[in-house]
Protein backbone atom coordinates (compact mmCIF):
# COMPACT_ATOMS: atom_id res chain seq x y z
CA UNK A 1 0.00 0.00 0.00
CA UNK A 2 2.88 2.37 0.73
CA UNK A 3 4.12 2.00 -2.84
CA UNK A 4 0.64 2.93 -4.12
CA UNK A 5 0.64 6.19 -2.15
CA UNK A 6 4.16 6.96 -3.29
CA UNK A 7 3.25 6.23 -6.92
CA UNK A 8 0.50 8.86 -6.87
CA UNK A 9 2.78 11.39 -5.19
CA UNK A 10 1.37 11.17 -1.65
CA UNK A 11 4.66 10.94 0.15
CA UNK A 12 6.81 13.37 2.04
CA UNK A 13 9.78 11.05 1.60
CA UNK A 14 12.85 12.09 -0.34
CA UNK A 15 11.74 15.50 -1.51
CA UNK A 16 13.71 18.69 -1.30
CA UNK A 17 12.50 21.56 0.86
CA UNK A 18 10.33 23.12 -1.86
CA UNK A 19 8.72 19.83 -2.92
CA UNK A 20 8.05 18.85 0.68
CA UNK A 21 6.43 22.21 1.47
CA UNK A 22 4.18 21.95 -1.58
CA UNK A 23 2.68 18.88 0.09
CA UNK A 24 3.13 19.73 3.76
CA UNK A 25 1.44 23.15 3.77
CA UNK A 26 -1.83 21.86 2.22
CA UNK A 27 -1.66 18.88 4.58
CA UNK A 28 -1.47 21.23 7.57
CA UNK A 29 -4.39 23.26 6.20
CA UNK A 30 -6.47 20.06 6.08
CA UNK A 31 -5.28 19.08 9.57
CA UNK A 32 -6.15 22.44 11.15
CA UNK A 33 -9.54 22.48 9.42
CA UNK A 34 -10.28 18.92 10.52
CA UNK A 35 -9.33 19.54 14.15
CA UNK A 36 -11.29 22.79 14.19
CA UNK A 37 -14.45 21.13 12.83
CA UNK A 38 -14.08 17.85 14.75
CA UNK A 39 -16.04 18.85 17.91
CA UNK A 40 -19.11 19.72 15.83
CA UNK A 41 -19.22 16.38 13.99
CA UNK A 42 -21.72 13.67 14.83
CA UNK A 43 -18.92 11.12 15.16
CA UNK A 44 -17.17 13.17 17.84
CA UNK A 45 -20.39 13.54 19.81
CA UNK A 46 -21.17 9.82 19.55
CA UNK A 47 -17.67 8.76 20.62
CA UNK A 48 -17.61 11.14 23.59
CA UNK A 49 -21.05 9.87 24.64
CA UNK A 50 -19.91 6.24 24.28
CA UNK A 51 -16.95 6.86 26.57
CA UNK A 52 -19.08 8.76 29.07
CA UNK A 53 -21.87 6.20 29.18
CA UNK A 54 -19.78 3.01 29.01
CA UNK A 55 -16.43 3.84 30.59
CA UNK A 56 -16.15 7.04 32.60
CA UNK A 57 -17.29 10.65 32.78
CA UNK A 58 -13.64 11.71 32.59
CA UNK A 59 -13.04 11.38 28.86
CA UNK A 60 -9.65 13.10 28.92
CA UNK A 61 -8.33 10.83 31.65
CA UNK A 62 -9.64 7.79 29.81
CA UNK A 63 -7.80 8.98 26.69
CA UNK A 64 -4.58 9.27 28.67
CA UNK A 65 -4.99 5.76 30.05
CA UNK A 66 -5.80 4.44 26.57
CA UNK A 67 -2.62 5.98 25.13
CA UNK A 68 -0.61 4.30 27.87
CA UNK A 69 -2.22 0.95 26.99
CA UNK A 70 -1.34 1.42 23.30
CA UNK A 71 2.26 2.21 24.23
CA UNK A 72 2.42 -0.77 26.59
CA UNK A 73 1.02 -3.21 24.02
CA UNK A 74 3.39 -1.94 21.32
CA UNK A 75 6.30 -2.51 23.71
CA UNK A 76 5.24 -6.08 24.41
CA UNK A 77 4.69 -6.73 20.71
CA UNK A 78 8.15 -5.39 19.95
CA UNK A 79 9.83 -7.52 22.62
CA UNK A 80 8.00 -10.66 21.51
CA UNK A 81 8.79 -10.00 17.84
CA UNK A 82 12.47 -9.43 18.56
CA UNK A 83 12.58 -12.52 20.77
CA UNK A 84 11.06 -14.67 18.02
CA UNK A 85 13.05 -13.28 15.08
CA UNK A 86 16.49 -12.30 16.38
CA UNK A 87 19.11 -15.00 16.76
CA UNK A 88 19.88 -15.10 20.47
CA UNK A 89 16.48 -13.61 21.41
CA UNK A 90 15.73 -10.28 23.00
CA UNK A 91 18.93 -8.43 24.03
CA UNK A 92 17.90 -7.59 27.59
CA UNK A 93 21.46 -6.75 28.66
CA UNK A 94 21.57 -3.86 26.16
CA UNK A 95 18.12 -3.35 24.63
CA UNK A 96 18.80 0.18 23.35
CA UNK A 97 21.91 -0.95 21.51
CA UNK A 98 19.89 -3.34 19.35
CA UNK A 99 19.14 -1.90 15.94
CA UNK A 100 16.28 -3.59 14.21
CA UNK A 101 15.46 -3.39 10.53
CA UNK A 102 12.32 -3.23 8.42
CA UNK A 103 8.95 -3.55 10.13
CA UNK A 104 10.52 -4.34 13.51
CA UNK A 105 12.44 -1.06 13.33
CA UNK A 106 9.23 0.78 12.47
CA UNK A 107 7.52 -0.84 15.48
CA UNK A 108 10.32 0.47 17.70
CA UNK A 109 10.00 3.94 16.16
CA UNK A 110 6.22 3.97 16.65
CA UNK A 111 6.76 3.03 20.32
CA UNK A 112 9.17 5.91 20.80
CA UNK A 113 6.88 8.36 19.02
CA UNK A 114 3.84 7.22 20.97
CA UNK A 115 5.72 7.78 24.21
CA UNK A 116 6.95 11.21 23.11
CA UNK A 117 3.47 12.37 22.10
CA UNK A 118 2.06 10.94 25.33
CA UNK A 119 4.26 13.38 27.25
CA UNK A 120 2.67 16.28 25.34
CA UNK A 121 -0.78 14.88 26.03
CA UNK A 122 -0.03 14.48 29.75
CA UNK A 123 0.95 18.13 29.94
CA UNK A 124 -2.24 19.08 28.08
CA UNK A 125 -4.37 17.01 30.46
CA UNK A 126 -2.79 18.63 33.53
CA UNK A 127 -3.21 22.12 32.11
CA UNK A 128 -6.78 21.48 30.98
CA UNK A 129 -7.65 20.19 34.46
CA UNK A 130 -6.21 23.25 36.17
CA UNK A 131 -6.82 26.11 33.74
CA UNK A 132 -9.71 25.37 31.37
CA UNK A 133 -13.14 26.74 32.19
CA UNK A 134 -16.31 24.62 32.26
CA UNK A 135 -17.43 25.89 28.85
CA UNK A 136 -14.43 24.36 27.11
CA UNK A 137 -14.67 20.88 28.63
CA UNK A 138 -16.80 19.48 25.80
CA UNK A 139 -14.31 20.72 23.20
CA UNK A 140 -11.41 19.29 25.17
CA UNK A 141 -13.17 15.92 25.52
CA UNK A 142 -13.82 15.73 21.77
CA UNK A 143 -10.17 16.53 20.95
CA UNK A 144 -9.04 13.92 23.47
CA UNK A 145 -11.14 11.36 21.59
CA UNK A 146 -9.55 12.49 18.32
CA UNK A 147 -6.12 11.98 19.88
CA UNK A 148 -7.17 8.44 20.84
CA UNK A 149 -8.39 7.69 17.31
CA UNK A 150 -5.35 9.06 15.57
CA UNK A 151 -2.85 7.52 17.98
CA UNK A 152 -4.60 4.15 17.58
CA UNK A 153 -4.14 4.12 13.80
CA UNK A 154 -0.73 5.81 13.86
CA UNK A 155 1.26 2.60 14.59
CA UNK A 156 -0.59 0.82 11.79
CA UNK A 157 0.54 3.47 9.30
CA UNK A 158 4.04 3.55 10.76
CA UNK A 159 4.56 -0.21 10.71
CA UNK A 160 2.98 -0.42 7.25
CA UNK A 161 5.38 2.30 6.02
CA UNK A 162 2.54 4.52 4.80
CA UNK A 163 4.37 7.76 5.49
CA UNK A 164 1.80 10.29 4.26
CA UNK A 165 -1.05 8.86 6.35
CA UNK A 166 1.32 8.42 9.29
CA UNK A 167 2.23 12.10 9.07
CA UNK A 168 -1.45 13.05 8.73
CA UNK A 169 -2.37 10.96 11.77
CA UNK A 170 0.51 12.39 13.80
CA UNK A 171 -0.36 15.95 12.79
CA UNK A 172 -4.04 15.45 13.73
CA UNK A 173 -3.12 14.22 17.20
CA UNK A 174 -0.58 16.97 17.85
CA UNK A 175 -2.87 19.70 16.50
CA UNK A 176 -5.65 18.39 18.77
CA UNK A 177 -3.28 18.77 21.71
CA UNK A 178 -2.44 22.32 20.56
CA UNK A 179 -6.14 23.16 20.35
CA UNK A 180 -6.60 21.81 23.89
CA UNK A 181 -3.89 24.22 25.06
CA UNK A 182 -5.37 27.13 23.14
CA UNK A 183 -8.89 26.68 24.42
CA UNK A 184 -7.55 26.33 27.99
CA UNK A 185 -5.42 29.47 27.94
CA UNK A 186 -7.56 31.59 25.64
CA UNK A 187 -11.30 31.10 26.26
CA UNK A 188 -12.03 33.40 23.29
CA UNK A 189 -10.52 30.67 21.07
CA UNK A 190 -13.78 28.77 21.59
CA UNK A 191 -15.58 31.22 19.32
CA UNK A 192 -13.08 30.46 16.54
CA UNK A 193 -13.76 26.74 16.91
CA UNK A 194 -17.52 27.06 17.30
CA UNK A 195 -17.85 29.28 14.25
CA UNK A 196 -17.62 26.26 11.92
C-alpha angles and dihedrals in degrees: 000000000000090000090053092055091046091049092057092046099256097134135101089199122117100357126132120244095272095047092047093050091050086063101030099053094054089044090055091048089055091045095051091045092048094049091045093052097038098090091056095052123104091232092058092050093048094048093048090049091049091054092045095048099038106029118014144323089239100080095170093052091047089052090053092050091047092053089052090052091051090050092047094049092047089053093052091046090051094049093047092047093050091046092053098042108032119082105243093024129246112354098230093164091063110008095162092054092061112099113199126197136217119355093354089057090050090051089054091048092049089052091052093046093047090053093047093050090045088062090056090048092049090054090048092050092051093047093045090051093051105032112024119097124231092258092064098049094092091052091047092049092051092050090048088056090049089053089053092050096047095043090050093057095036096083090049091057092042096050091042089052093235095149101178094052090042090055091046091050092047092048092050092053095045093045089051088055090049090051089051089055093046096050090047096051099032112038089184087067086076090073090056090053096042093050091079 
